[in-house]
Amino acid sequence: MIILGARKIVNRIILILFLALISTISPVIAASSQMLPNGYHKWLKSERKVVTDKNSLFYGIHYIYADSKAQRGYKAANKFSEGSRIIVEFFNIKENPSVDGPKNMVVMMQKDKSQKATGGWRFLSFGSDGKPSGLDPVTTCFGCHQKDAAKRDFVISVKNDFKGL
């Protein structure tokens, strides 16, 4: 009887340790999914875009990066497969618009069919340092994507934004 009682205590301790380990690992896994992918600067890069209209949400200079799945999606008239990733880097405009100012934001879209409220895309936003910005990209980004690109799988950019695609 004492052995059975000790076994129950050991099993409870193991369960508590397991739950503590899971609760410690889960935030790390969640945080890692909120990171920019390494090496995205090696993806296909768009032509330089300059928007000088200060009333535009896209005011500034930006470059779009497309991974290989997203490149296939652009070639297929903006029909993107699961996992496609598109990253946009935004830069400030200096006095001379022909020169990129400092980077001010990075956003990423990743095709994720589980994200039904945002057209099957997961939107992430980062500061210039690559760390999550705290900006809610769903309310900040998806409204425009829905309004301007619903017929293009909610992707505003198109094949012609990339030289040689």
N, C-alpha and C positions, 0 to 999 in steps of 0.2 A: 504494500500500500504506500509506503514511503517512497518507493522507487517510482510508482505511477505519479505521485504528486510532484516529485522532482522533475519528471519528464514533462509534465504539463507546464511547469515553470520555465524549463529550458525552451520548450516550444513557443511559449509566449514571448520570451526574451528574443528568440530568433525572429519571430514575427514583427516585434517592435523594431528591431534593428533593420529588418528588411524594409519596413514602411518608412523608417527614417532615411534610409539610403535612397529609396525611390523619391521621397519628397525633396531630397537634396539634388538629385540628378535631374528631375523634371524641369526646374527652371533653367538649368544649364542647357538642356536640349532645346527648350523653347527659345532661349537667347541665341543659340547658335543658328536657329532657323531664321533669325532676324538679322543676319549678317550679309553683307555684300559678298558675292562669290569671288574667290581669289582668281586673279588672271583675267578678269573681264575686259581689261584694256587690250587684250589680244583678240577679242571678238571683232566681228565686222563693225566698223565705225562709220557713222553717217557723215555726210558733208556738214560743214559748220553752218549752224542756223543762227541768224541774228534777228531778234525782234526788238525794234526800237520804239514801238508804241507803248508808252508808259501805262496805259490803261489795260494792257493785255496781261493775263495771268502768265503768259510765256515771255514777258519782258526780260531781255537778257540774251545771253549766248548759250547755246546748248549743243551737245553732241549725244547721239543715240548709239548704243552698243547692242548688237543682236547676237545671241548664241546661235549655234548651228541649227537648232530646232526652230528658232524664231526666223532665221534666214529662209528656211524652207517655207514657213508660214507667209512671209512677205512674197515669195515667189508664187505662192498659191493664192494670190489675191486676198491677202490678209485672213487666211484660214489657218489658225495656229493649233498645233498639237499640244497635248498635256505636257507640262514641264517647260514649255518655251519660256525664255527669259529675255526681257528687254530692260536695259538700264539707260537712264538719261542723266547726264551731268549738266548742271546749270552753273553758269558763271555770270558775275556782274559785268556790266558794261562800264568801261572806263571812259574818259573824255573822248578818246579815239575808239570808235566801235570796231576798228579793224584789229584791235588788241584785246585778247581775253583778260578780263579782270579776275579777281580771286574767285575760286569755286565757292558757291554758297549752298548748294544742295545736290543730293543724288536721290533719284527715285528708281524703284524697280517694280516691274510687273512680272508675275510668274503665272502661267496658265495653270489653274487648279480648279478642276470641275467641282470640287466640294464647296467652292466660294460662290454659291448661287446668287447671293444678294448683290454681287459685283460682277455679274456676267461671266462667271467662271474664271476670274482673275484674282490673284492676291496682290494687293498693292502695299509696298513698303517704302518708307521715307527715311533718309539719313542726312545728317549734317555733313559739312565739308570734310569732317574727320572720318567719315564712314561709320559713325556710331548712330544707332536709331535716334531719330530727331524728336520723337514724342508727338509729332504732328499726326493727326488722324488722317491717313491717306485715303481711307474709304470715303469720308465726307468731303475731304479736300479735293480728291482726284476724280472719283468715279462719276460724279455729277457731270463734269465736262466730257468725260469719255462717253458717257451714255448719250449726251446731247449731240456731240460732234462726230462720234464714230460707231454708233450702234450697228450700222450696216457693214462695218469692217472689223467685226469681232472685238469692238471696243478699243481698238488700237488706232491712235490718231496718226501716227507715222505710216508711211507707205513705202513700197519698193523703191520708188524714185528718189527717196531721201538718201539712198546709199549708192555710191558710185560703183559700178561694176557688179551689181547684184542681178 
